[in-house]
Amino acid sequence: MLNQKPWFLVVVCAALVGCGQGDDGPALAVVSGTVNYKGKPLEGANVTMLSAGGHLSTGTTSADGKFQMTTNGRPGVPLGKVKVGISKMSEPTAKVDAASMKPEDMQKMQTAGGGKAKDLTTKSEIPEKYAHPERSGLSSEVVADAPKNVFTYDLVD
């Protein structure tokens, strides 16, 4: 009987692990595309797609403005109409090595109205109206036929 317990535990563990794998979320279709701003490819932009079911898909544009979407780490976007958001923030002008800073230095930066604190701010490099999927005015229809899910978003001021 002692030799049977380890085998029993392996079977129970395998069954429990297998139960969680059946629910991978909604069916997804591969989605890719290009983002242009003022007629030029936009590098480093974050693309978000919000499905009618509330699933959020994300992607980031490469140097040529191209992106591929993922949902919860899986390639693709849920089928159906999606609202699209696109954002691109500038890099801070100053870099901070927080590991070498003392607590009082951090406090000074937080309370300072200028100087280093201003150097750490970022701003949107494209009109902020595009950032939120619910308010951007951008949308697409994701279908099961992946070659039809190649979208181009031409952003203007």
N, C-alpha and C positions, 0 to 999 in steps of 0.2 A: 504494500500500500504506500509506503514511503516513496518508492520510485515513481508512482503514478502522479503525485502532487506536482512536481515540476512540469510535467507534460500538461496537466490540467491548467496550470497557471499560464502557460504559453498559449493555449487555445483560448482562454478567457481574455487575455491581453490582446491577442490578435483580433478577436471579435469586437472588443471595445474600440480599438483603433480604427477598424474598418467602418464602424458606425458613423464616425464623424466625417468620413471622406465622401459620402454620397451627397452632401449638401454643399456644393461648390458655388452656389449663387445662381443668378440668372444665366440663360444662354447668351453667349457673347459672339459678336462678329468682329473681325479684324477691321480696324479703322486707322487711317493714316491721312496725311495731308500736308499742306504748306500754309504758313502764315507770312504775309507780306505787310509791311507798314510803309506808307508813302511810296509804293511801287518797288520796294526792295525787300529781300528776305529778312525776317526778323529772327536773330539768334538769341537763344537763352530765354525765350518766352515760355511761360507756363500756360498750358492749354487744359481747361477743365470742361467736362461734359456731364451734365446732370440729367439723368433719365427720368421718365415719368414715374418710375418706381422708387425714385430717391437715391439711386446708386450714383456715386461720383467716380468718374473716370479721369485719369490724368495723363499728361504727356509733356515733354519739353522739346522745344525746337532746337535743331542743330544749326551749324553755321549757314546752311543753305535754306533755313526756315522750315525744314521738314520735321514732322513729328509722327510718333506712333503712340496710340493710346493703350493704357492698361486699366483694369478694374480689380482692385484688391490683389495686385500682383499677377493677375492673369492677363494675357494679351487680349485686347478687344474692348467692346462697349456693348451694353445691353441693346437689344433690338428695339426699334421704335424711335419716336421723336426725342431729340435731346436738345437742351439749351446749352449754349457754349459760352465760356468765359475765357478771356485771354489777358494775361498780365505780364508785365516786364518791369522789374524794379532795378534801379541803378545800384551799383556796388558802393558801399561806404567809401568816402574819400580817404579815411584814415583806418589803419588796421590796429587792433588792440590785442596785446598779449595778456589776456586776463590772468593767466597762470602766474605771471611775474608781478602783478599789481597787488598792492596792499589794500585792505578794506577801506582805508581812508581815501585812497586814490579813486576807488570805484564810487564812493559816496560823493566826492567832489565832482566827478563826471556826471553823476545823476542830477545833482543840484545845480550845476553850472548852466547858465543861460546861453553861453557861447563857448568859444574855444573848441576843445576836443569833442564836447557833446554834439555840437553842430556837425562836426566832421564825420560822425557816425550815422547820421541820418541818411535814409534812402528816399528816393522819389520815383514815381512812375515815369517810365520813359515813353509810354504811349498813353492816349487819353484813358482816364480811369473809368469811363463809361463802359469799357470792354471787360473790366475785371470780373464782374459778378455774372454768372450765367443767367440769373433771374432778371437782370436789368440790362444786359448787353445789347439785346436786339438780334443776337446771332443764334441761329438754330440749324439743325441738320436732321435728316432722316436716316437712321441706321437700318440697313436691310441685311438679310441673310447672305446675299451675293456680295462677297468681300470686294471684288473689283469696283463695285459701285460706291464703296465707302471711302473714297479718296476725295477729301474736301479741301478747298482753297478759301482762306479768309483774307480778304484784302482790306486792311484797316486804314482809315484816314482820320485826320483831325476833326 
